Amino acid sequence: DVAYTVMPSPVGELLLAATPAGLVRVGFGIEGHDAVLAQLALRVSPRILEAPERLAEPVRQLEEYFAGTRKVFDLALDFRLATGFRRTVVEHLPDIGYGSTASYAALAALAGSPGAVRAAGTACARNPLPVVVPCHRVVRSDGKIGNYLGGTQAKAALLAMEAAA
């Protein structure tokens, strides 16, 4: 089963989805929550249930993060939507600390493939757990923020919020 809920945030409504193994997806409103749920039904389980009580802890930790009182998430995560090199990249994103940034090139090196800069960028673009697994902290080598699944305004807002803390 996949349980989900929707919560308000400073970067728009977030859809949170979890399996018994942990949080499996964070979806931005810009992605279309119905589209995110349809993908979960195809890739994880056709049994999708609105169950806010099963997501109370991720909601609480995200609220603390947005309030500026949480810098690291302590949640069970289900990485099944990221495979191969993309999964390796996504698993290294938490190494980029709160309030810090790293380039896509540095992230590729962290993931063990310094030449795979574009692949690291693709992994960030397809990160199934944005915000919680901080792909927003990855920026272009020229200092520009680059693209983001939740939109460039959301990425800029998250970076500004972390820099101000």
DSSP file with accessible surface (Angstrom, degrees, kcal/mol):
  #  RESIDUE AA STRUCTURE BP1 BP2  ACC     N-H-->O    O-->H-N    N-H-->O    O-->H-N    TCO  KAPPA ALPHA  PHI   PSI    X-CA   Y-CA   Z-CA
    1    1 A D              0   0   69      0, 0.0     2,-0.5     0, 0.0    47,-0.2   0.000 360.0 360.0 360.0 148.3    0.0    0.0    0.0
    2    2 A V  E     -a   48   0A   0     45,-2.7    47,-3.2    17,-0.1     2,-0.3  -0.980 360.0-161.7-116.5 120.5    1.0    3.6   -0.6
    3    3 A A  E     +aB  49  18A   0     15,-2.8    15,-2.8    -2,-0.5     2,-0.3  -0.790  15.0 179.9 -97.9 145.3   -0.3    6.1    1.9
    4    4 A Y  E     +aB  50  17A  43     45,-2.1    47,-2.2    -2,-0.3     2,-0.3  -0.970  16.0 174.6-143.9 161.6   -0.4    9.8    1.1
    5    5 A T  E     - B   0  16A  14     11,-2.0    11,-2.9    -2,-0.3     2,-0.4  -0.948  24.4-129.1-151.8 166.7   -1.3   13.2    2.4
    6    6 A V  E     - B   0  15A  47     -2,-0.3     9,-0.2     9,-0.2     7,-0.1  -0.981  24.6-174.6-122.8 134.5   -1.0   16.8    1.2
    7    7 A M  E     - B   0  14A   6      7,-2.7     7,-3.1    -2,-0.4     2,-0.1  -0.962  25.3-116.4-128.4 148.0    0.5   19.5    3.4
    8    8 A P        +     0   0   98      0, 0.0     5,-0.2     0, 0.0    -2,-0.0  -0.492  39.7 168.0 -75.6 151.6    0.9   23.3    2.9
    9    9 A S    >   -     0   0   23     -2,-0.1     3,-1.8    57,-0.0    54,-0.1  -0.972  51.8 -99.1-153.6 167.1    4.4   24.7    2.8
   10   10 A P  T 3  S+     0   0   95      0, 0.0     3,-0.1     0, 0.0   147,-0.0   0.657 124.4  50.6 -64.3 -14.2    6.2   27.9    1.8
   11   11 A V  T 3  S-     0   0   23      1,-0.5    18,-0.2   146,-0.0     2,-0.1   0.020 126.8 -85.4-111.2  26.7    6.9   26.4   -1.6
   12   12 A G  S <  S-     0   0   38     -3,-1.8    -1,-0.5    16,-0.1     2,-0.2  -0.287  72.5 -29.8  97.8 174.3    3.4   25.3   -2.3
   13   13 A E        -     0   0  114     -5,-0.2    16,-1.1    -3,-0.1     2,-0.5  -0.459  60.6-153.1 -67.4 133.0    1.4   22.2   -1.4
   14   14 A L  E     -BC   7  28A   0     -7,-3.1    -7,-2.7    14,-0.2     2,-0.5  -0.926   5.2-146.5-109.7 132.7    3.5   19.1   -1.0
   15   15 A L  E     -BC   6  27A   0     12,-3.1    12,-3.0    -2,-0.5     2,-0.5  -0.857  16.5-163.9 -93.2 126.8    2.2   15.6   -1.6
   16   16 A L  E     -BC   5  26A   0    -11,-2.9   -11,-2.0    -2,-0.5     2,-0.4  -0.962   7.7-176.6-112.2 131.7    3.9   13.1    0.7
   17   17 A A  E     -BC   4  25A   0      8,-2.5     7,-2.7    -2,-0.5     8,-1.8  -0.980   1.2-176.7-130.6 141.4    3.6    9.4    0.0
   18   18 A A  E     -BC   3  23A   9    -15,-2.8   -15,-2.8    -2,-0.4     5,-0.2  -0.979  14.6-159.2-138.1 149.4    4.9    6.5    2.0
   19   19 A T  E >   - C   0  22A   8      3,-2.5     3,-1.3    -2,-0.3   -17,-0.1  -0.630  51.5 -90.1-106.9 175.9    5.2    2.7    1.8
   20   20 A P  T 3  S+     0   0  116      0, 0.0     3,-0.1     0, 0.0   -18,-0.1   0.810 129.3  58.4 -58.5 -23.2    5.7    0.5    4.8
   21   21 A A  T 3  S-     0   0   58      1,-0.3     2,-0.3    55,-0.0    56,-0.1   0.725 120.8 -86.5 -78.7 -22.4    9.5    0.9    4.2
   22   22 A G  E <  S-C   19   0A  10     -3,-1.3    -3,-2.5    56,-0.1    55,-0.3  -0.899  72.2 -14.5 147.0-174.0    9.3    4.7    4.5
   23   23 A L  E     +Cd  18  77A   4     53,-2.6    55,-3.0    -2,-0.3    -5,-0.3  -0.420  53.3 174.0 -62.9 125.7    8.7    8.0    2.7
   24   24 A V  E     +     0   0A   0     -7,-2.7     2,-0.3     1,-0.3    57,-0.2   0.673  56.8  18.0-110.8 -23.2    8.8    7.1   -1.1
   25   25 A R  E     -C   17   0A  34     -8,-1.8    -8,-2.5   104,-0.1     2,-0.5  -0.988  43.8-167.9-156.8 137.1    7.8   10.4   -2.8
   26   26 A V  E     -C   16   0A   0    102,-2.4     2,-0.4    -2,-0.3   -10,-0.2  -0.999  25.0-167.3-119.3 121.3    7.5   14.1   -2.2
   27   27 A G  E     -C   15   0A   0    -12,-3.0   -12,-3.1    -2,-0.5     2,-0.2  -0.934  12.3-140.2-117.4 134.8    5.6   15.8   -4.9
   28   28 A F  E >>  -C   14   0A   3     -2,-0.4     3,-1.5   -14,-0.2     4,-0.5  -0.594  24.4-119.8 -84.1 152.8    5.3   19.5   -5.7
   29   29 A G  G >4 S+     0   0   39    -16,-1.1     3,-1.6     1,-0.3     4,-0.2   0.864 112.6  65.7 -57.9 -34.9    2.0   21.0   -6.8
   30   30 A I  G 34 S+     0   0  122      1,-0.3    -1,-0.3   120,-0.1   120,-0.1   0.758  97.5  55.4 -61.6 -23.6    3.7   22.1  -10.0
   31   31 A E  G <4 S-     0   0   44     -3,-1.5    -1,-0.3   119,-0.0    -2,-0.2   0.694 119.1-110.5 -79.1 -21.5    4.1   18.4  -10.9
   32   32 A G    <X  -     0   0   29     -3,-1.6     4,-2.1    -4,-0.5     3,-0.2   0.720  15.3-132.8  86.6 105.7    0.3   17.8  -10.5
   33   33 A H  H  > S+     0   0   32      1,-0.2     4,-2.7    -4,-0.2     5,-0.2   0.870 106.3  55.6 -61.2 -35.7   -0.6   15.7   -7.5
   34   34 A D  H  > S+     0   0  138      1,-0.2     4,-2.3     2,-0.2    -1,-0.2   0.907 108.0  49.4 -62.9 -39.2   -2.9   13.5   -9.6
   35   35 A A  H  > S+     0   0   56     -3,-0.2     4,-2.2     2,-0.2    -2,-0.2   0.901 110.4  50.2 -65.5 -40.1    0.0   12.7  -12.0
   36   36 A V  H  X S+     0   0    4     -4,-2.1     4,-2.3     2,-0.2    -2,-0.2   0.937 111.6  48.1 -62.9 -45.4    2.3   11.9   -9.1
   37   37 A L  H  X S+     0   0   25     -4,-2.7     4,-2.4     1,-0.2    -2,-0.2   0.898 109.8  52.8 -63.2 -38.3   -0.3    9.5   -7.6
   38   38 A A  H  X S+     0   0   53     -4,-2.3     4,-1.9     2,-0.2    -1,-0.2   0.914 109.3  48.9 -63.8 -41.5   -0.8    7.9  -11.0
   39   39 A Q  H  X S+     0   0  100     -4,-2.2     4,-2.9     1,-0.2     5,-0.3   0.901 110.2  51.3 -64.5 -40.1    3.0    7.3  -11.3
   40   40 A L  H  X>S+     0   0    3     -4,-2.3     4,-2.7     1,-0.2     5,-1.8   0.902 107.7  53.0 -62.8 -40.0    3.0    5.8   -7.8
   41   41 A A  H  <5S+     0   0   35     -4,-2.4    -1,-0.2     3,-0.2    -2,-0.2   0.889 115.4  41.3 -62.6 -37.7    0.1    3.5   -8.8
   42   42 A L  H  <5S+     0   0  138     -4,-1.9    -2,-0.2    -5,-0.2    -1,-0.2   0.900 125.9  31.0 -74.5 -43.6    2.1    2.3  -11.8
   43   43 A R  H  <5S+     0   0  140     -4,-2.9    -3,-0.2    -5,-0.1    -2,-0.2   0.684 134.1  15.9 -95.2 -21.0    5.6    2.0  -10.3
   44   44 A V  T  <5S-     0   0   29     -4,-2.7    -3,-0.2    -5,-0.3    -4,-0.1   0.741 121.5 -29.6-118.3 -60.8    4.9    1.1   -6.6
   45   45 A S      < -     0   0   22     -5,-1.8    -1,-0.2     1,-0.1    -2,-0.1  -0.933  34.9-135.6-164.1 139.5    1.3   -0.2   -6.0
   46   46 A P  S    S+     0   0  111      0, 0.0     2,-1.1     0, 0.0    -5,-0.1   0.656  89.0  90.3 -72.6 -11.5   -2.1    0.3   -7.4
   47   47 A R        +     0   0  136     -6,-0.1   -45,-2.7    -3,-0.0     2,-0.5  -0.722  55.7 168.8 -89.2  97.0   -3.4    0.6   -3.8
   48   48 A I  E     -a    2   0A  44     -2,-1.1     2,-0.4   -47,-0.2   -45,-0.2  -0.950   8.5-176.7-112.1 122.8   -3.1    4.3   -3.0
   49   49 A L  E     -a    3   0A  66    -47,-3.2   -45,-2.1    -2,-0.5     2,-0.7  -0.972  30.4-128.7-125.6 132.6   -4.8    5.4    0.2
   50   50 A E  E     +a    4   0A 129     -2,-0.4   -45,-0.2   -47,-0.2   -47,-0.1  -0.699  45.7 156.2 -75.4 114.5   -5.2    8.9    1.7
   51   51 A A    >>  +     0   0    7    -47,-2.2     3,-1.4    -2,-0.7     4,-0.5  -0.580  18.2 174.9-145.5  74.9   -3.9    8.3    5.2
   52   52 A P  G >4 S+     0   0   59      0, 0.0     3,-1.4     0, 0.0     7,-0.2   0.829  79.0  64.3 -54.9 -33.4   -2.6   11.4    6.9
   53   53 A E  G >4 S+     0   0  142      1,-0.3     3,-1.0     2,-0.2     4,-0.3   0.844  97.6  55.4 -62.4 -31.2   -2.0    9.6   10.2
   54   54 A R  G <4 S+     0   0  100     -3,-1.4    -1,-0.3     1,-0.2     3,-0.1   0.654 112.1  44.2 -75.3 -12.8    0.6    7.4    8.5
   55   55 A L  G <X S+     0   0    0     -3,-1.4     4,-2.4    -4,-0.5    -1,-0.2   0.175  77.4 111.5-115.0  16.9    2.5   10.5    7.4
   56   56 A A  H <> S+     0   0   59     -3,-1.0     4,-2.6     1,-0.2     5,-0.2   0.898  78.5  49.5 -59.6 -41.2    2.3   12.5   10.7
   57   57 A E  H  > S+     0   0   78     -4,-0.3     4,-2.7     2,-0.2     5,-0.2   0.950 111.5  46.1 -69.9 -47.2    6.0   12.2   11.4
   58   58 A P  H  > S+     0   0   14      0, 0.0     4,-2.5     0, 0.0     5,-0.2   0.925 114.1  50.4 -59.6 -38.9    7.2   13.4    7.9
   59   59 A V  H  X S+     0   0   27     -4,-2.4     4,-2.7     2,-0.2    -2,-0.2   0.946 111.1  48.7 -61.6 -46.7    4.7   16.2    8.1
   60   60 A R  H  X S+     0   0   98     -4,-2.6     4,-2.3    -5,-0.2    -1,-0.2   0.936 112.9  46.8 -59.6 -46.8    5.9   17.2   11.6
   61   61 A Q  H  X S+     0   0    4     -4,-2.7     4,-2.4     1,-0.2    -1,-0.2   0.895 112.4  49.6 -66.9 -36.8    9.6   17.2   10.5
   62   62 A L  H  X S+     0   0    0     -4,-2.5     4,-2.9    -5,-0.2     5,-0.2   0.909 109.2  52.3 -67.3 -39.6    8.9   19.2    7.3
   63   63 A E  H  X S+     0   0  107     -4,-2.7     4,-1.7    -5,-0.2    -2,-0.2   0.919 110.7  48.2 -60.6 -41.1    7.0   21.7    9.4
   64   64 A E  H  <>S+     0   0   50     -4,-2.3     5,-2.4     2,-0.2     6,-1.0   0.910 110.9  51.3 -64.5 -41.5   10.0   22.0   11.7
   65   65 A Y  H ><5S+     0   0    0     -4,-2.4     3,-1.5     4,-0.2    -2,-0.2   0.949 111.4  46.1 -59.8 -49.6   12.3   22.4    8.7
   66   66 A F  H 3<5S+     0   0   29     -4,-2.9    -1,-0.2     1,-0.3    -2,-0.2   0.792 109.9  55.1 -67.2 -24.9   10.2   25.2    7.2
   67   67 A A  T 3<5S-     0   0   74     -4,-1.7    -1,-0.3    -5,-0.2    -2,-0.2   0.535 116.8-116.3 -81.1  -8.2   10.0   26.9   10.6
   68   68 A G  T < 5S+     0   0   28     -3,-1.5    -3,-0.2    -4,-0.5    -2,-0.1   0.574  90.5 104.9  85.9  10.1   13.8   26.8   10.7
   69   69 A T      < +     0   0  108     -5,-2.4     2,-0.4    -6,-0.2    -4,-0.2   0.506  69.8  60.1-102.1  -4.7   14.1   24.5   13.7
   70   70 A R        +     0   0   47     -6,-1.0    -2,-0.2    -5,-0.1    -1,-0.1  -0.987  45.1 167.0-126.6 129.3   15.2   21.3   11.8
   71   71 A K  S    S+     0   0   98     -2,-0.4     2,-0.4     1,-0.3    27,-0.2   0.605  71.4  39.9-111.1 -19.3   18.3   21.0    9.7
   72   72 A V  S    S-     0   0  110     25,-0.1     2,-0.3    26,-0.0    -1,-0.3  -0.999  75.9-133.4-134.3 135.1   18.5   17.2    9.3
   73   73 A F        -     0   0   33     -2,-0.4     2,-0.4    59,-0.3   -11,-0.0  -0.663   9.7-164.3 -87.7 143.1   15.6   14.8    8.6
   74   74 A D        +     0   0  132     -2,-0.3     2,-0.3     2,-0.1   -13,-0.1  -0.732  41.6 129.3-125.4  76.2   15.4   11.6   10.6
   75   75 A L        -     0   0   30     -2,-0.4     2,-0.3    57,-0.1    -2,-0.1  -0.964  64.3-107.6-131.0 149.4   12.9    9.6    8.6
   76   76 A A        -     0   0   68     -2,-0.3   -53,-2.6     2,-0.0     2,-0.4  -0.610  43.2-158.2 -71.2 130.9   12.8    6.1    7.1
   77   77 A L  B     -d   23   0A  52     -2,-0.3     2,-0.7   -55,-0.3   -53,-0.2  -0.950  16.5-152.4-119.7 138.9   13.2    6.5    3.3
   78   78 A D        -     0   0   14    -55,-3.0     3,-0.4    -2,-0.4   -56,-0.1  -0.931  12.6-177.7-108.7 106.1   12.1    4.2    0.5
   79   79 A F    >   +     0   0   29     -2,-0.7     3,-2.3     1,-0.2    -1,-0.1   0.184  43.6 119.5 -90.7  17.2   14.5    4.8   -2.4
   80   80 A R  T 3   +     0   0  112      1,-0.3    -1,-0.2     3,-0.0   -56,-0.1   0.717  68.2  61.9 -60.7 -20.5   12.8    2.3   -4.8
   81   81 A L  T 3  S+     0   0   23     -3,-0.4     2,-0.5   -57,-0.2    -1,-0.3   0.542  98.2  64.0 -83.1  -5.7   12.0    5.1   -7.3
   82   82 A A  S <  S+     0   0    6     -3,-2.3     2,-0.3    45,-0.0    -1,-0.1  -0.981  70.9 176.7-116.8 125.5   15.7    5.9   -7.8
   83   83 A T    >>  -     0   0   91     -2,-0.5     3,-1.0     4,-0.1     4,-0.9  -0.848  41.2  -9.1-127.2 162.7   17.8    3.1   -9.4
   84   84 A G  H 3> S-     0   0   58     -2,-0.3     4,-1.8     1,-0.3     3,-0.4  -0.199 127.1  -8.2  57.9-138.3   21.4    2.6  -10.5
   85   85 A F  H 3> S+     0   0   58      1,-0.2     4,-2.7     2,-0.2    -1,-0.3   0.869 134.4  60.8 -61.7 -35.4   23.6    5.6  -10.7
   86   86 A R  H <> S+     0   0   96     -3,-1.0     4,-2.7     1,-0.2    -1,-0.2   0.906 104.7  48.8 -58.5 -41.2   20.7    7.9  -10.0
   87   87 A R  H  X S+     0   0   94     -4,-0.9     4,-2.8    -3,-0.4    -1,-0.2   0.918 108.8  52.6 -65.2 -42.0   20.1    6.2   -6.7
   88   88 A T  H  X S+     0   0   51     -4,-1.8     4,-1.0     2,-0.2    -2,-0.2   0.935 112.0  46.4 -57.8 -45.2   23.8    6.5   -5.8
   89   89 A V  H >X S+     0   0    0     -4,-2.7     3,-1.1     1,-0.2     4,-0.9   0.954 112.4  49.3 -61.7 -49.9   23.6   10.3   -6.5
   90   90 A V  H >< S+     0   0    1     -4,-2.7     3,-0.9     1,-0.3    -2,-0.2   0.893 107.2  55.3 -59.8 -38.9   20.4   10.7   -4.5
   91   91 A E  H 3< S+     0   0   86     -4,-2.8    -1,-0.3     1,-0.2    -2,-0.2   0.751 107.8  50.6 -67.4 -21.0   21.9    8.8   -1.5
   92   92 A H  H X< S+     0   0   55     -3,-1.1     3,-1.7    -4,-1.0     4,-0.3   0.606  85.4  87.7 -90.8 -11.3   24.8   11.3   -1.5
   93   93 A L  G X< S+     0   0    0     -3,-0.9     3,-2.2    -4,-0.9    -1,-0.2   0.883  80.1  60.5 -58.0 -39.2   22.6   14.4   -1.5
   94   94 A P  G 3  S+     0   0   68      0, 0.0    -1,-0.3     0, 0.0    -2,-0.1   0.713  88.5  74.7 -64.0 -13.4   22.3   14.5    2.3
   95   95 A D  G <  S+     0   0   97     -3,-1.7     2,-0.9    -4,-0.1    -2,-0.2   0.699  77.7  83.5 -68.1 -18.4   26.1   14.8    2.4
   96   96 A I  S <  S-     0   0   10     -3,-2.2     3,-0.1    -4,-0.3    41,-0.1  -0.797  89.5-133.2 -86.2 106.8   25.6   18.5    1.3
   97   97 A G    >   -     0   0   33     -2,-0.9     3,-2.3     1,-0.2    -2,-0.1  -0.135  25.9 -78.5 -67.6 159.3   24.9   20.1    4.6
   98   98 A Y  T 3  S+     0   0   36      1,-0.3    -1,-0.2   -27,-0.2     3,-0.1  -0.242 119.5  16.7 -51.7 133.0   22.1   22.5    5.5
   99   99 A G  T 3  S+     0   0   43      1,-0.3    -1,-0.3    -3,-0.1     2,-0.2   0.455 109.5 102.1  80.0  -0.6   22.9   26.0    4.3
  100  100 A S    <   -     0   0   60     -3,-2.3     2,-0.3    -4,-0.1    -1,-0.3  -0.702  53.3-156.3-109.2 164.8   25.6   24.7    1.9
  101  101 A T        -     0   0   81     -2,-0.2     2,-0.3    -3,-0.1    37,-0.2  -0.927   4.2-167.0-133.4 162.2   25.6   24.1   -1.8
  102  102 A A  E     -e  138   0B  21     35,-2.2    37,-2.6    -2,-0.3     2,-0.1  -0.975  25.4-111.2-142.5 154.6   27.7   21.9   -4.1
  103  103 A S  E  >  -e  139   0B  30     -2,-0.3     4,-2.4    35,-0.2    37,-0.2  -0.425  28.7-113.1 -81.5 162.3   28.1   21.9   -7.9
  104  104 A Y  H  > S+     0   0   34     35,-1.1     4,-2.5     1,-0.2     5,-0.2   0.884 120.9  54.8 -60.2 -35.6   26.7   19.1  -10.1
  105  105 A A  H  > S+     0   0   37      2,-0.2     4,-2.1     1,-0.2    -1,-0.2   0.923 107.7  47.9 -64.3 -42.9   30.4   18.3  -10.8
  106  106 A A  H  > S+     0   0   45      1,-0.2     4,-2.6     2,-0.2    -1,-0.2   0.897 111.4  51.1 -64.7 -38.7   31.1   17.9   -7.1
  107  107 A L  H  X S+     0   0    0     -4,-2.4     4,-2.1     2,-0.2    -2,-0.2   0.917 107.7  52.2 -65.2 -41.7   28.0   15.8   -6.6
  108  108 A A  H  <>S+     0   0    0     -4,-2.5     5,-2.5     1,-0.2    -1,-0.2   0.921 111.3  47.8 -59.8 -41.2   29.1   13.5   -9.5
  109  109 A A  H ><5S+     0   0   50     -4,-2.1     3,-1.8     5,-0.3    -2,-0.2   0.921 108.7  53.5 -65.2 -43.3   32.5   13.1   -7.8
  110  110 A L  H 3<5S+     0   0   74     -4,-2.6    -1,-0.2     1,-0.3    -2,-0.2   0.872 106.9  53.3 -57.0 -37.0   30.9   12.4   -4.5
  111  111 A A  T 3<5S-     0   0   11     -4,-2.1    -1,-0.3    -5,-0.2    -2,-0.2   0.413 124.4-105.6 -81.8   1.1   28.9    9.6   -6.2
  112  112 A G  T < 5S+     0   0   58     -3,-1.8    -3,-0.2    -5,-0.1    -2,-0.1   0.521  98.4  89.5  92.0   6.7   32.1    8.1   -7.5
  113  113 A S    > < +     0   0   48     -5,-2.5     3,-2.4    -6,-0.2     7,-0.1  -0.651  46.1 178.4-136.3  79.6   31.9    9.2  -11.2
  114  114 A P  T 3  S+     0   0   90      0, 0.0    -5,-0.3     0, 0.0     3,-0.2   0.766  82.1  53.8 -56.9 -26.0   33.5   12.6  -11.6
  115  115 A G  T 3  S+     0   0   79      1,-0.2     2,-0.8    -7,-0.2     3,-0.4   0.547  87.0  84.1 -84.4  -6.2   32.8   12.6  -15.4
  116  116 A A    <>  +     0   0   26     -3,-2.4     4,-2.3     1,-0.2    -1,-0.2  -0.237  46.4 136.6 -95.3  49.8   29.1   12.0  -15.0
  117  117 A V  H  > S+     0   0   55     -2,-0.8     4,-2.2    -3,-0.2    -1,-0.2   0.923  73.4  46.6 -64.0 -46.0   28.0   15.6  -14.4
  118  118 A R  H  > S+     0   0  224     -3,-0.4     4,-2.5     1,-0.2    -1,-0.2   0.899 111.7  51.7 -64.5 -39.0   25.0   15.4  -16.7
  119  119 A A  H  > S+     0   0   40      2,-0.2     4,-2.4     1,-0.2    -1,-0.2   0.886 108.3  51.8 -65.0 -36.3   23.9   12.1  -15.1
  120  120 A A  H  X S+     0   0    0     -4,-2.3     4,-2.1     2,-0.2    -1,-0.2   0.912 109.5  50.5 -64.9 -39.6   24.2   13.7  -11.7
  121  121 A G  H  X S+     0   0   21     -4,-2.2     4,-2.4     1,-0.2    -2,-0.2   0.915 110.1  49.2 -63.0 -42.1   22.0   16.6  -12.9
  122  122 A T  H  X S+     0   0   51     -4,-2.5     4,-1.6     1,-0.2    -2,-0.2   0.903 108.2  54.2 -64.0 -40.4   19.4   14.1  -14.3
  123  123 A A  H  < S+     0   0    1     -4,-2.4    -1,-0.2     1,-0.2    -2,-0.2   0.911 110.0  47.1 -60.7 -41.4   19.4   12.3  -10.9
  124  124 A C  H >< S+     0   0    7     -4,-2.1     3,-1.4     1,-0.2    25,-0.2   0.922 109.6  53.6 -64.9 -42.8   18.7   15.6   -9.1
  125  125 A A  H 3< S+     0   0   56     -4,-2.4    -1,-0.2     1,-0.3    -2,-0.2   0.788 116.4  39.2 -63.2 -26.0   15.9   16.4  -11.6
  126  126 A R  T 3< S+     0   0  151     -4,-1.6    -1,-0.3    -5,-0.2    -2,-0.2   0.217  78.7 141.6-110.2  14.2   14.3   13.0  -10.9
  127  127 A N    <   -     0   0    1     -3,-1.4    -3,-0.1     1,-0.2   -45,-0.0  -0.391  40.6-155.6 -56.8 119.1   14.9   12.9   -7.2
  128  128 A P  S    S+     0   0    5      0, 0.0  -102,-2.4     0, 0.0    -1,-0.2   0.635  86.1  48.5 -75.6 -10.3   11.8   11.3   -5.8
  129  129 A L  S  > S+     0   0    0   -104,-0.2     4,-3.1     4,-0.1     6,-0.1  -0.353  75.3 175.7-126.7  52.3   12.2   12.9   -2.4
  130  130 A P  T  4  +     0   0    0      0, 0.0     2,-2.0     0, 0.0    -6,-0.0  -0.173  68.6  17.7 -59.9 157.6   13.0   16.6   -2.9
  131  131 A V  T  4 S+     0   0    0      2,-0.4    -2,-0.0     1,-0.2     5,-0.0  -0.474 126.6  54.6  75.8 -59.3   13.3   18.9    0.1
  132  132 A V  T  4 S+     0   0   11     -2,-2.0   -59,-0.3     1,-0.3    -1,-0.2   0.922 116.4  37.6 -66.8 -43.5   13.9   15.8    2.4
  133  133 A V  S  < S-     0   0    0     -4,-3.1     2,-2.2    -6,-0.0    -2,-0.4  -0.934 105.7-130.7-107.3 103.4   16.7   14.6    0.2
  134  134 A P    >   +     0   0    4      0, 0.0     3,-1.6     0, 0.0     4,-0.1  -0.268  53.4 147.1 -75.2  69.9   18.2   18.0   -0.6
  135  135 A C  G >   +     0   0    3     -2,-2.2     3,-1.8     1,-0.3   -11,-0.1   0.736  67.4  76.6 -68.5 -17.1   18.7   18.3   -4.4
  136  136 A H  G 3  S+     0   0    0      1,-0.3    -1,-0.3    -3,-0.2    23,-0.1   0.710  83.6  66.2 -65.9 -15.0   17.9   22.0   -4.0
  137  137 A R  G <  S+     0   0   13     -3,-1.6   -35,-2.2   -41,-0.1     2,-0.5   0.442  81.3  93.2 -85.6   0.8   21.5   22.4   -2.6
  138  138 A V  E <   +e  102   0B   0     -3,-1.8     2,-0.3   -37,-0.2   -35,-0.2  -0.854  55.4 173.7 -99.6 125.5   23.1   21.5   -5.9
  139  139 A V  E     -e  103   0B  17    -37,-2.6   -35,-1.1    -2,-0.5     6,-0.2  -0.797  35.4 -86.1-126.4 167.6   23.9   24.4   -8.2
  140  140 A R    >   -     0   0  107      4,-2.4     3,-2.1    -2,-0.3    -1,-0.1  -0.345  37.6-114.5 -72.6 155.5   25.6   25.0  -11.5
  141  141 A S  T 3  S+     0   0   97      1,-0.3    -1,-0.1     2,-0.1   -38,-0.1   0.783 116.1  61.0 -61.4 -25.9   29.4   25.5  -11.6
  142  142 A D  T 3  S-     0   0   89      2,-0.1    -1,-0.3     1,-0.1     3,-0.1   0.405 121.5-106.7 -83.5   4.9   28.8   29.1  -12.8
  143  143 A G  S <  S+     0   0   57     -3,-2.1    -2,-0.1     1,-0.3     2,-0.1   0.274  78.4 131.3  92.8 -14.1   27.0   29.8   -9.6
  144  144 A K        -     0   0  128      1,-0.1    -4,-2.4    -5,-0.1    -1,-0.3  -0.435  64.4-123.7 -71.2 151.9   23.5   30.0  -11.1
  145  145 A I        -     0   0   54     -6,-0.2    -1,-0.1     1,-0.1    -7,-0.0   0.793  40.1-154.7 -73.1 -25.6   20.9   27.9   -9.2
  146  146 A G        -     0   0   13     -7,-0.1    -1,-0.1     2,-0.0     9,-0.1  -0.210  34.3 -38.1  79.9-177.1   19.9   25.7  -12.2
  147  147 A N        -     0   0  135      8,-0.1     2,-0.3     2,-0.0     3,-0.1  -0.275  52.6-164.3 -80.7 169.5   16.5   24.0  -12.6
  148  148 A Y    >   -     0   0   24      1,-0.1     3,-2.1    -2,-0.0     4,-0.1  -0.981  30.4-124.5-157.7 141.5   14.4   22.3  -10.0
  149  149 A L  T 3  S+     0   0   48     -2,-0.3    -1,-0.1     1,-0.3     3,-0.1   0.858 116.1  45.7 -54.9 -37.3   11.5   19.8   -9.9
  150  150 A G  T 3  S-     0   0   10      1,-0.3     4,-0.3  -120,-0.1    -1,-0.3   0.385 128.3 -90.6 -88.3   3.9    9.5   22.3   -7.8
  151  151 A G    <>  -     0   0   17     -3,-2.1     4,-2.0     2,-0.1    -1,-0.3   0.017  36.8 -86.7  99.5 151.8   10.4   25.2  -10.0
  152  152 A T  H  > S+     0   0   71      1,-0.2     4,-2.7     2,-0.2     5,-0.2   0.835 125.6  58.3 -66.2 -29.1   13.3   27.7   -9.8
  153  153 A Q  H  > S+     0   0  170      2,-0.2     4,-2.3     1,-0.2    -1,-0.2   0.909 106.9  47.9 -65.7 -40.0   11.3   30.0   -7.4
  154  154 A A  H  > S+     0   0   10     -4,-0.3     4,-2.5    -3,-0.2    -2,-0.2   0.921 112.1  49.5 -64.9 -42.7   10.9   27.1   -5.0
  155  155 A K  H  X S+     0   0    1     -4,-2.0     4,-2.6     1,-0.2     5,-0.2   0.943 112.0  47.8 -61.9 -46.6   14.7   26.2   -5.2
  156  156 A A  H  X S+     0   0   45     -4,-2.7     4,-2.6     1,-0.2    -1,-0.2   0.902 111.7  51.0 -60.9 -40.3   15.6   29.9   -4.6
  157  157 A A  H  X S+     0   0   47     -4,-2.3     4,-2.5     2,-0.2    -1,-0.2   0.910 110.8  47.8 -64.6 -42.9   13.2   30.1   -1.6
  158  158 A L  H  X S+     0   0    1     -4,-2.5     4,-2.4     2,-0.2     5,-0.2   0.929 113.4  47.4 -65.1 -44.0   14.7   26.9    0.0
  159  159 A L  H  X S+     0   0   28     -4,-2.6     4,-2.4     1,-0.2    -2,-0.2   0.916 113.7  48.0 -63.8 -40.8   18.3   28.1   -0.5
  160  160 A A  H  X S+     0   0   60     -4,-2.6     4,-1.9    -5,-0.2    -2,-0.2   0.912 110.6  51.5 -65.9 -41.5   17.4   31.6    0.9
  161  161 A M  H  X S+     0   0   45     -4,-2.5     4,-0.8     1,-0.2    -2,-0.2   0.931 113.1  44.6 -61.4 -45.4   15.6   30.1    3.9
  162  162 A E  H >< S+     0   0    4     -4,-2.4     3,-0.6     1,-0.2    -1,-0.2   0.886 111.6  52.7 -68.5 -37.0   18.6   27.8    4.7
  163  163 A A  H 3< S+     0   0   78     -4,-2.4    -1,-0.2     1,-0.2    -2,-0.2   0.840 107.7  52.6 -67.3 -30.4   21.1   30.7    4.2
  164  164 A A  H 3<        0   0   89     -4,-1.9    -1,-0.2    -5,-0.2    -2,-0.2   0.674 360.0 360.0 -78.8 -17.8   19.1   32.9    6.6
  165  165 A A    <<        0   0   73     -4,-0.8   -96,-0.1    -3,-0.6   -97,-0.0  -0.290 360.0 360.0 -77.0 360.0   19.1   30.3    9.4
